[in-house]
Amino acid sequence: MVKTEESIIVVDPEIHSGDPVFRGTRVTIQTLFDYLTNATMEDFERGFPYISREMVNQALREVAKRGIPKPKRKRRLHEDFAG
């Protein structure tokens, strides 16, 4: 049996309004990209020491293979009544 790697990226409407986050955190994948665009990996590691370099590498591999998952938003009450 081949062991499948559990996705490090989670999309859940109950977590950070459905934005893709690192599993077990509320840190968005977009936050990682913002740091990599405007700062350094070391800055990201200092800001989020509970996210390991391996977690970052796994997230980057997943994004490279499948792209960034689309956010899943909770339905709002007014959407139920929209015509």
N, C-alpha and C positions, 0 to 999 in steps of 0.2 A: 504494500500500500504506500502511495506517495503522500507525504505530508504536505499540505498546502499552507502557505504562509497567510496568516490572517491580515487583512488590510489594515494599515496604520491610519488610513484616512476614513473618518466616520462622517456620515451625513444623516443627521437626525433632527427633525423639526423641534424637538425639545431641548436641543443643545445649540446655543449661540444662534438662535433663529433659523436653524437649518443650514448654516454655512458649513462647508467642509472643514473639519477640525482634526487635530492629531488625536488618535484613540486615547481615551482616559483623561483628556484635557478639554479646555475651552479655547485653546490656542488655534486660530484659524490657519489654514494652509496659506491664505493670502498674506497673513502676517509674516510668514517665512519669506515669501517672495518680496514683500516690501523691504524686509531687512536685507535680503540679498541684492536688491536693486539700489538701496540707499545707504547701506552700511556694510558690515562684514559678517561672516559666519561667526566669528568670535563675539561680535556684539550680540547676535542672536543667542548664542550659548550663555552669555552673561545675563541676558534678560529672561531667559527661560531655561534655567539649569536642569530642570526635570525632564527636558526633551533631549535625549541623547543624540549624538552624531549619527548613530545607526538608525534611529527613528527618522531623522532628516533624510538620510540616504535612502531608506525604504520609501519614504513619501516621494522623493524625487524620481525613484524608479517607477513607482506606480503612476505618477503624472506623465512620465515619458511614455509609458505603455498605453495608458487609457485616457490621458488628459485629466483636467481637474473636474471632479464630479460636480454636477449641477446642484445648487442648493435645493433643499426640500423645505418649503415653508408650510406652516400650519395654516389651515383654512381659517379665515376670519369670519365672524358671524355675518357681516354684511355680504360676504361672497355667497352665502347660502340663499340670499334673497335677491341677488342680482338677476336681472331678466335678460 
